[in-house]
């Protein structure tokens, strides 16, 4: 009899554990089947900020949070800014994510005049009519794509890089619509709210 009771208890515990996993990650929930996340890849605490600097003489450096600055090998170009696509699926479609590069505070840097955004290949990436830059993720496979900011002038200022449109205000993790990066008939992509307004590129 005791064996039967123990077996039943074990089954209940397994069920509870599985349900908790579903509640956290959305596994098995139909409404989460085609939902993905985009954020910045960091090797330290996930909430740390990525900071980049490019001096007037072209010398560049970067750091995570308040860590030690690391020099960048390229002149006038920031270290790679890694965007991470979170997915556990392989699909027939190729999701598109967006990111925004905007001025911070009184900064008035102009895209195409003071800076340009470049892909891993070194090719310039042009923003769309709404000012958003895009990245495509083949078959929705998880991974990391790097972009860089190239300084074009001596103008000083500060840029912010975000995976959620700053023009829409500060996102709220409890208000799902404010976290949507892109939504189509096939999929929905959400930005990570703890990354919002934390990636900074400073032109000294």
N, C-alpha and C positions, 0 to 999 in steps of 0.2 A: 504493500500500500504506500509506504514511504517513497519507494522508487517512482511510483506513478505520480505522486504529488510533486516530487522534485522535477520530473520530466515536464509536467504542466507548467511549473514555475519558470523553468528554463525557456520554454516556448514563449511564454508571456514576455519575459525579459528581452528575448530576441525580437519580438514584434515591436516592443516599445522602442528599442534601440533603432530599428529600421525606420520607424515612423519619425523619430526625432531627426534622423539623417535626411529624410524626405523634406521635413519642415525647414531644415537649414539650407539644403542645397537645391531643392526642387526636383530631385530625382523621382521619376515616376509620375510627376504631376503634368497632365496634358498641357496646361497653360504655360509651363516652363520649357517645353520640349524644343522650342525654337527661339529661346532667349539666350543671349550671349552678353559678355561684359568686356569693356575696354578700359584700360588704365595704364599707368606708367610702371615699367618694371624696375624694381629696386631690390638690392641684395640685403639691405638693412630692414629696419622696422617699416612696415608697409605705409605708415602714415608720415614718414619722413619726407621732406621736400627735396627736390633735385634743383641745384643751383648752378648756373653757368655764368661765366664772365668773359667778355672779349674787350681787351684794352684798345686804345686808339692806335697803338703800334702793331696790332694784330695778334698779340700774345693772348692765348685763351687758357682757361682752367675751369674745373668743375668739382663739385663735391655733393655728398648726400647729407642732408641736414646741416649740422654744425661741425661736420667732420673736417678732415684735412683736405686742403685744395690739391688737386692733381692737375699738372700741366697737360694741355692738349697738343698733339703733334702738329696739327694743321694751323696755318696762319689765317686769321680773320674768320675762322670757322669754329663753331662750338663743338664740344664732344658730342657723340651720338645721344640723342634723346630717345630712349627706348619705349615704344608703345607695345603693350602686351594684350593680345586677344585671348580671352578665356573661353575655352570651348572643350567639350568632351565628346564631340560628334564629328562625323564626316558627312557632308551633304552634297547634293548635286548643284547647289547654288553657291555663289561667291559673295559673301557679305561685304558690304562697304561700311567702314567706320569713318567718322569725321574727327578732326581736331581743329582748334582755333588758336591763332596767335594774335594777341591784342596788346595794346599799350596798358601800362600800369600807372595809375595816378596821373600826374601832369605830363608824362612822357608822350611824345608826338612823333615817334618813329614811323616811317612810311614804307610799306611793302613795295619792293621794286626800286626804291630810291635809297633807303637806308639799310635794308636787309632783304634777303630772299630765303625761302625755305627750300632745302634740298633733300632728296631721297638718299638711300644708302648708295645708290649707283652714282651719286654726284649730280644727277639731273635736277633742275629746278622743278618744284611743284607749284602749280598755279592754284590759287583759291577759286572757288566758284562765285557766283553772283552774290551770295550771302556772306562771303568772306571765309568760308569753311574749306579746309584742306581735307583730302580723302585718301584712304588706304584701302586696298582690296585684299581679302583673305581667302585664298583659293580653297574651295570645298569646306569652308568654315573650320579649317584646321587651326588648332591653337598654335600660338607662336609669338615672336617678337619682331617688329620692324622698327628700324632706327631712322630718325630724321635729324637734320642739323639746321642750325641757323647760321647763315653767312652774312657777315657784316660788310656793307658796301660803302659806307661813308664815315665821316668823323663825328657825326651827330651822336650825342649821348642820350641815353634813355633806358627804360626797363620794359621788357616784354614778358607777358605771361603766356604759357602754353596750357591749354585745357582740352579735356575730352567732352566737356559739356559747354554749351554756348553761354558765355558770360553775359550776353545781351538779355538773356532770359532770367537773370538773377541767380542768387545762390540756391543750389539744389538742396532738396530735403530728402534724406533716405526713406522717410516715412510717407513721402508723397511721390509715388512711382513716376507719374508723368514728368516730373521735374528732373528725373534721372535718365530720360531717354535720349540716346545719342542718334539713333536712326531707327525708323520703323517702316517696314514694307509689308506687303501681303504675305511674304514668305518668312520673315524673321523680325525680331526686335533686338536692338543692341542698347545696353544701358551703360552709362559711365559710372565710375566709382566715386562716390561723393567725397571720400577722404582725400582724394587727389586734387580736388577743386582749388584753383588759384594758388597752388603750391610750387609749380614749376616755373622758375624765373630765369630769364636771360638778360644780363645787364651789360650794356655798352658803356664802358668807363671813358 
